[in-house]
């Protein structure tokens, strides 16, 4: 893969590469000189996770009533203040 160096010394990593390695703005890479040239390594790789591992991370306010699955669909969400 070929990338172009900007006048400011910056390179753009293709979106597919950024997604594959979980890179976003602020991600840190390690730059190492090798006998063949330059090597980039992700400084703190993000381990892959599954949907099941993320269960329960997002909580919606209950607004004093029991929540159902429909409450999480923006198209059907009903607010008590409306």
Wavefront OBJ file of the C-alpha trace (Angstrom):
o trace
v 0.000 0.000 0.000
v 1.283 3.466 -0.874
v 0.419 6.586 1.149
v 1.501 10.164 0.422
v 3.419 12.411 2.812
v 1.888 15.917 3.133
v 3.846 19.174 3.212
v 3.438 19.071 7.015
v 4.982 15.587 7.216
v 1.642 13.858 7.800
v 0.319 10.660 6.258
v -3.281 9.480 5.985
v -4.010 5.897 6.930
v -6.793 4.421 4.803
v -10.151 3.970 6.584
v -10.034 0.177 6.245
v -6.696 0.090 8.116
v -7.987 2.455 10.833
v -11.086 0.292 11.352
v -9.106 -2.964 11.373
v -6.796 -1.690 14.113
v -9.373 0.387 16.027
v -7.580 3.683 15.334
v -9.212 7.081 15.719
v -8.127 10.671 16.327
v -5.600 10.677 19.156
v -4.513 7.055 18.696
v -0.803 6.639 19.225
v 1.527 4.743 16.903
v 5.131 3.727 17.465
v 7.484 4.658 14.619
v 10.588 2.466 14.333
v 13.408 2.581 11.839
v 14.272 -0.811 10.380
v 16.872 -1.961 7.874
v 14.093 -1.965 5.242
v 12.658 1.472 6.113
v 10.043 2.540 8.644
v 7.559 0.457 10.650
v 4.385 1.681 12.388
v 2.957 -0.229 15.342
v -0.148 0.563 17.390
v 1.069 1.760 20.806
v -1.912 0.470 22.789
v -3.899 -1.946 20.674
v -7.557 -2.242 21.604
v -8.481 -5.886 22.073
v -11.483 -6.994 20.029
v -14.693 -7.472 21.957
v -18.065 -9.003 21.262
v -21.553 -7.597 21.656
v -22.122 -10.001 24.550
v -19.192 -8.491 26.482
v -20.767 -5.029 26.105
v -24.182 -6.019 27.467
v -25.370 -3.708 30.212
v -22.915 -0.889 29.470
v -25.606 1.514 28.243
v -28.367 2.399 30.644
v -31.360 4.579 29.823
v -32.986 6.653 32.545
v -36.135 4.951 33.770
v -38.239 8.134 34.177
v -40.057 6.364 37.022
v -41.466 3.554 34.903
v -40.300 0.135 33.812
v -38.418 0.194 30.493
v -39.085 -2.110 27.560
v -37.098 -2.878 24.423
v -39.258 -0.394 22.464
v -37.944 2.413 24.694
v -34.544 2.073 23.030
v -35.846 2.550 19.474
v -35.661 6.260 18.619
v -38.537 5.920 16.156
v -40.909 4.725 18.899
v -39.431 6.458 21.948
v -42.065 8.269 24.045
v -40.920 10.891 26.515
v -42.843 11.649 29.670
v -42.277 15.418 29.214
v -43.784 15.618 25.696
l 1 2 3 4 5 6 7 8 9 10 11 12 13 14 15 16 17 18 19 20 21 22 23 24 25 26 27 28 29 30 31 32 33 34 35 36 37 38 39 40 41 42 43 44 45 46 47 48 49 50 51 52 53 54 55 56 57 58 59 60 61 62 63 64 65 66 67 68 69 70 71 72 73 74 75 76 77 78 79 80 81 82
